[in-house]
Amino acid sequence: MTDVRHCRFDSPAWLGEVLIDSLEDLSPASILDLGCGGGALSVAALRRWPGRELMTVDVDAAVEAEMNRIISPHQGVVHRHVTADVLHHTFDSLATCGTKPIDLVISNPPYRAAEWSPAYEGILRAAGLPAPSAVIGDIAADLIFVARAMTLVRPGGCLGLILPDSLISAQKTQPFRECLLRSHRVSRVVQLPRRAFKNTDAQTFIVIVERGGTGSKVRLDRINTLGEWAEPVIIDPEVATVRLDYAYHDKDAQISWPGCTSLRELGVEIRRGNLSSLEASASAEPTFHSSDFSSTAGGKVRLPRAGKALADVSAVAGDILLARVDRNLERKIAIVASGSARLTDCVLRIRCKPELAGRIRKGLLSPEGQSQLTSKTRGTGARHISVASLMQIVV
């Protein structure tokens, strides 16, 4: 079920089973489902651990009756439900959830932004997570949910979370991953198939964390749309701070083709365009936007102005262009045959020695190159790739 009022994408039953199965060697006496929604995580937990103490919390008052209905067939369960807004700064964790130690917190946080409150800084720091140095406007709701869950579970207790790729792979959230891995033990991260949730192609992950745990490597898994599991990848916590997604580390581990070199090692220059779409529309000079790529991947483009390059970030003959933001950015690749144009911030320019242009173009369009591009993108709907990630592509 999708709840647009609370920007919530309820976990399907199969996903609840996958999350609970990912919690190996665990036998919790008490379980908290934070933001329980349709109850898929709670039901999966009770199937594995019958007769446990279960507490469920959700902001939607209508959820209580539904949770009571789906929990009632489970024998021996001590169930308590609380209607409360986990994101509200007045949410009193201990008063709401009781004072008994909680062994396991499971949660699929809402996929939305929350209005910043100064109280969030204390919540984040209490959880051993970084508080943004300067917040203007909103903060990701999932980050606050992680912090709330961390303060509710007992030391040595476990968290089973479903998180979006913004916390798993974004450069701007690397401080979050650094603190999480330094203060706690991240034992496992499972990359889920896109469209795991109805009505969204968001890339999501199951993350298993032990509060206050230390040491141990991180196991990365991936499950596809057919329910098939890839071979796990094991990485060091120090490496995991860069990115925690399976696709990123798996492709890096497998790329060892003779004669292949990263774009960084080839000495290319990659620049991001700096015109907004509004500035491009108002510009008297020729511009190039992600919508200007031809339908043929890797084709040549002839820009309208010949000769000297324009001001700001512009493209000239010999440059390779790649969409920075697009649903199918790995197919939006072109080489400039003539002319020049200013670039919008949705386009990346690769500038290299003339003798390397053909190799780079061919490498990016190859099955291996396309696979690398796909693995290094992130985002929902219109995916995007960073300059740093593109520099790691080998051709």
Buried (B, 14 or more C-beta within 10 A) or exposed (E): BEBEEBBBBBBBBEBBBBBBEBBEEBEBEBBBBBBBBBBBBBBBBBEBBEEBBBBBBBBBEEBBEBBEEBBEEBEEBEBEBBBBBBBBBEBEBEEBBBEEEBBBBBBBBBBEEBEBBEEBBBBBEEBBBBBBEEBEEEBBBBBBBBBBBBBBBBEEBBBBBBBBBBBBBBEEBBBBBBBBBEBBBBBBBBBBBBEBBEEBBBBBBBBBBBBBBEEBBBBBBBBEEEEEEBEEBEBEBEBBBBBBBBBBBBBBEEBEEEEBBBBBEBEBEBBBBEBEBEBBEEBEBBBBBBEBBEEEBBEEBEBEBEEEBBEBBBBBBBBBBBBBBBEEBBBBBBBBEBBBBBBBBBBBBBBBEEEBBEBBBEBBBEEBBBBBBBBBBBBBEBBBBBBEBBBBBBB
